[in-house]
């Protein structure tokens, strides 16, 4: 998986996990992608911000600062789907 794809996947599920703190699947998936970024891509200190219609993800790889930007509409697609059809995303603990 390319670094940009991995960061996008991490961001998408992180947005879901923060909006749904009791969703154990979202929490576990967020940890999975955080681990993947750290172990497979040497990503450290990853953070994101949202301004207007853009998410900006900042992180370091081998002490080099990197930044990716993603359209909010794209990042929030999964959360929007969950909110439209919550019955399909029941939290099974």
N, C-alpha and C positions, 0 to 999 in steps of 0.2 A: 504494500500500500504506500503510495506517495505521501510525503510529509503533508502537503496541502490537503489531501483527502482526509488524512488522519486528524488534522486540526479541525477541519470542517465537521467531521463526525463527532469529535469531542465537543465542539461548541454547540452543535445541535442538541445533543443529549444533555449537555450541561444546562442549557436554557430550559429544557423540559424538567430536569431534576430540580432546579431551583424553583420552578413554578409549582412543582408537585413533590414537596419534601417527604411525603408519606408513601410515595410510589417506590417500592423496593426494587422493582425491575429497572427503573430509571436510575436509581442510585447505584446499583450494581453495574449497569452499563456505563455510567459515567466513570466509575473506578476502572473498568476494563480499558476504556480509551485513554484515560490518564496514564495507566500503566503501560499501554502500548506506546504512547508518545515518549514516555521516559525510557523504556527498555529498547525499543526498536529505532528510535530517532534521536535519543539523547536530549530530549526537550526538558528544560528546567524553567522554573519561574513563569509559568504560563498564566496570563490574565487576559480578561477581555473587557471592553467597554462598548456601550451602544450609544451612538449619537445619530440623531435623525433616523435615517433608514439604512444605517451601516453598522455592522459589528466590526470592531478592530481587535484582533488578537495579537498580543505581544508576548514574546518568549525568547529564551536564549537556547542556542545549540552550540556546544563547544565554545562557550563564552562569547559567542557572537549574537548580537541582538537581531531578532527577526520580527517581521510584522506581516500579517495577512489581513485583508479586508473582505468581508462577505456581505451581500445584500441581506437586510433583515428579513425581507419577505421569504427568501430562500431558507434562511436559518430557522425561521419560526414555522415552517410548513408542518413539521411533525407535531408541534404543540397545538397549532390550529386544528389539525386533524383530530387530535385527542379531545380538544375542547368541543368540537362539533359532534363527536360521537363517543361520549364518555363511557357508554355502556360496553363498548368494545375494548376498553382499556381498564378493566377492573383490577384493582390491586389484590393479588393473591399472595398472602404471606406464608 
